[in-house]
Structure formats: C-alpha cells, structure tokens
C-alpha cells in the first residue's frame, strides 16, 4: 500500500470524514488537510497553515479529532 492509501484507511478507522482527494493532498472535516510526503511523513494543514508533521498516523488522527 502507498502512504496515501495507508492514510485513507487510517482516516476511515477513526471515522474522519474525507471531503476530497487531490493528488497527495487529502481534504478533511473541520478545514483540515493532510499532505502526504515521502518517507511516510504526513503534514497536517489547518486553514492553509502548517500545524505539524506527523509520522505516526494514530497520533495524527487523534489530533484531528480533538
């Protein structure tokens, strides 16, 4: 599985709504967006501002649900 596919599966497990997928960007509920980078790194973006990079998808999903 690709990093993007792994992200999508994790979001489904945590029941986080996917609004749109555009290349390596996944738009989510509450104006969040995740950019999938190389080496299984996921950059969380909120309203156009970078929040933080995550390498742990569980941590990323829990952060989004806060």
Secondary structure, DSSP 8 states (H G I E B T S, - for coil): --HHHHHHHHHHHTT--EEEEETTEEEEGGGEEEEEETTTEEEEEETTEEEEEES-HHHHHHHHH-
